[in-house]
Amino acid sequence: MNILVLRALGLGDLLTAVPALRALRRAYPGATITLAAPAWLSDAVSRIQAVDHLLPTEGLVPIDWPGSPPDLAVNLHGIGPQSTQLLAKVCPARLIAHQQWNPDRHEVDRWCDLLARNGIPADASDLHLGATGHRGPAVVHPGASHGSRRWPGERYAEVVRALGPDVVVTGDASEKELVKRVAGSVPTRIGGSVGGLLDLIAAARLVVCGDTGVAHVATAYRTPSVVLFGPVSPGHWGPRTGPHRALWHGRTGDTFADRPDPGLLAITVDEVLTAVADLQGGELWQHNASQSSARATSG
């Protein structure tokens, strides 16, 4: 049996689909499961242990499916119609896709619901990739795909200084200047492989970031994290259990905007550091606390 799954999106999107992918594997243990997703996610896909083949597919483009039509195609990409039409063009014997959905559902539940309605039980908590001792440096990731989810760099820089020297600031090649500005004198990791980023976060003692793929990696590895939310509710995309703190001021907005969302800007440095201290049992930044609090609304 051949199963084709479409999820041609980013790292965080992939990780929220892990429970659905594993549900397909449990339901069809002898099937060959092919995931249509970006090639750069190959290392992450291999760690899910539910997919046999990655079919390089970047966004809503024609799916280059080889051979005879698949027995089953599953749309984990979106509500359609474009994504569903792309799957229909490979002529699967059966196609599972949303016709409508509840916009207030968490992203993980959205795909588990789809499979459950089609007789495939899915466990929304089955999204972890493993764990380590979490003895590595703290990771601060100031970037995001859209400006609406980028907390000001100067505030991230304050968090880095408060956390001390055992910190790594990460970002992709397009975020080089931001990463350097936030890092100051601490080490940076700019670009590099997805596998390397996964390993770094899996071993980290802490992650501080916005609503982006790195936050979902922290969830996948149970790495303690403080995640800053602005235009989108953590009830839709945030961590729900585990050693995580989602900071949100209850405001939603345009996730595709170029400027930081007003709700995101309402989060102060002091709030972030208080959340970090809570995760770490109150052990943090004692000698820096008063300065950080005084500068909490800068930027």
N, C-alpha and C positions, 0 to 999 in steps of 0.2 A: 504494500500500500504506500502510495506517495502523497504526502501532505505538504502543501505550500502555504506559508504564513507570510503576510505582508506587515512589516513594521519598519518602514524606511525613514526613520527619524533619528534623533540624537541619543546620547548615552543615557540620560535620565529616562527618556521614553522607553528605551530598551529594558531598563531595569524595572520599571513599573509593570512591564509585561511578563516578567519572569514567572509569576504564579500561573498565568494562563498557558505559557509555553510548557511548563512542567505538567500541567493538567492534561494537555494534549499527549505528552509522552506517556503518562500513566494510562490514559484511555486507549492509546494505540502503541503498546510497547514494542511491537514488531515493525512498525511503520518507519519509513524514511522521511524525516521531517526536514524540510528546507525552509530557511528563513530568508526572505527578501529584505535586506537591510544594507546600510552603507558598509563598504569593505573595511573602512578604518575601525569598525567595531568588532573585528574578527576575534581579538583576544578576549573581549568581554563576552562575546557569544559563546566561546569555547568553555567559559567558566560556568555557564548556566547549566550544563549537563542535561540538555533537553533537545538540542538541535544537532542534526547530522551534517548539514551542509549550509553554508552561507552563500546566497546568491546576491552578488553586489548590485545594490539598487539604491540610488540616492534620490529620495523624494518621489513625487508623483510622475514617474516616467514609465514607459512600457516595460513590462517584466520579461526578461530574456529567459523564458522557461524552456529548457531543452527536452526533447523527446515527446512522448505521448502525454496527453492531458493528465493533470493530477487527479487522484481520487477525491481529494478534499482540499478546498482552499478556505483559509480563514483570514478575515480582514481584522487585524489588530491595529490598523493604521488610523482610522477615523470613521466618521459616520457616513462618509461618501457625499455625493455620488461618485466622484472621480476615482477614489481608491477601489471602490467596489467594481466599477466598470473595468479597471485595469485587471483585476482578478478574473472577471467574467471573460475577458478576451483570451485567457489561456484555456477556456472551456473545461473547467473542472466538473467532475461528476456531481459534486455537491459543493455548495458555497455557503459559508456561515458569515453573516455580516449584520451589523446594526441597521435597522430601518429607522429607529428613533431611540433616543436615550434620555435619561434624567441628567440635566446639566449640573445638578448638585451632588452627583456621586463622586467619590474619590476615584482617581485615575486607575488605581489597581483594581478596585471593585468593578469598574466599568467593563473591563475585559473578562473578569471572572463571571460577572452576570451574563455576558453574552454566551459563554460556553455552557453555563448552567442551564440556560433556557433551551439549549440544544442537546441536553442530556449528557453533558460532560462536566462532572463535579470539579470545582476548582477551589483551592485553599488560598485565600488572599494573604495569609501570613507566610506562605512558602516563597519568600523572596530573598533569602539570605544566600550569600555566596561562600561563606566561611567566616573564620575569625582568627585573629592572632592575639599576642599578648598585649597589644596596644602600648608598646614601650617606645615607639619612635617619636620624632618631633611633632609638635602641633602643626597643622596645615591651615593656612589662611589663604582663601581663594577669593580675590576681590572681583573677578570678572563675571560676566553673564552674557547671554546671546543678545539681549536687548537692553538699552539704556534704562528702561523702566525698572529693571531688577538689579541695577548696579548702585549699591550703597556708596556714598562718596569715598574716594580713595584716602583722603586725609583722616577719615574716621577709622578705616581699616588700619592705617598706619599707627593710630593711637592704640588700637587693640594689639597690634604686633609688639609695640614697645612695652605694653603692660604684661604681655605673656612671657617676656624674657627672651634670652638668646636661643632657646631650643625650639625654633620655629622655622618653617619653610613656607615661602610665599609662592603660589603656583599660578600659572596662566598659560594660554596658548600663545603662539608666535605673534598674533595680532595684538596681544595685550602686554607686550614687552615693556613699554614705557610705564604703564600703570603698575605692573608688578614691581619694577625697580623702585618706583616712587613710594609704594607701600612698604617694601621690604626694608629700606634703609640699609642697615649693616648686616641683616640676617640673610641666610642663604635663599636662593630662588630656584625654581624649576620652571623653565619656560619651554613650552612645546614638549617634545618627546613622545614616546609611545603611550597608547592607552593602557597597555599592560603595566608599564612602569608607574603610571598614575594610580592604577588600582592597587598595586603593591604598596605604594607610599601611603595611601589612605587606609589600607587594611592594617598597617602597622602603627598608624598614628595614635597618639594619646588623645587627640582632640582635632576637630575640624570646625572652622568658622567660615561660613560662606553664605551667599544668597541662594535664592530659589533656582538652582541650576543642577547640571548633571552630577557635580561633585557631591552635592547633598544626598543624592540617591545612592552613590557609591558608599558613603558613610553609613547609610541605612543598611545597605546590603552586607556590610562587614561588621555591623554593630559597633562602629567606631563612634564614641561620644561626639555629638555635634550640636552646634548652635546655628540655626538656619534663619536668615532674615527674609521675611515675606513682605511684599508691597502690593502690587496690583492683583495678585491671585491669593486666594485663601489657602492656608495650609490644610484646610479640610478637604481640598481637592488634590493637592500635590505633596503635602508634607508628611513627615514621619508620624506614625501613630502609636508605636510602642518602642520601648528600648531607651537607651541612654541619650536622648535627643531633646532639644528645646527649640520650639518654633516660636519666633518672635513676630507678632503681627498686631497692628493697631486697628484691625477690623474694617479697613477700607479696601475696596476693590477699584480697579481702574483699567487702563489700556495696557495690556501686557506687551504690545508691540511699539509703544512710544519710545522716543529717543532719549527722553529725560527721566531721571529718577522719579518714581511714583511718589506723590505726597505722603502716602501712608508709609512707604519705606523710609522716607526722610524723617518721619516722626520717631523712628527708633534711634535711641541715643547710644553713645559709647558705653555709658554707665549701665544701661540695660543689658548690653551684650556681655560686659564683664561680670555682671551679677549672675547672668545665666551660666557663664563659664564656671564661676566660683561654685555655683550650685551643683553643677555636674561633677566638679572635682572635690566635693566635700568641703568647700569653703577655703581651700588652699590656693591662693592666687594673689599676685600683685599687691600685697599689703603696702609696700612702700610707695607704690604708684597710685593707690586708690584715690587719694585726695586730688592729685593733679588731673587724673582721668575724668573724675566727676566734674571738675571745674571746666573741662574742655569738651564735655559730652555733647554739647549742641553745636560744636564748630562744624564748618563745611556746609 
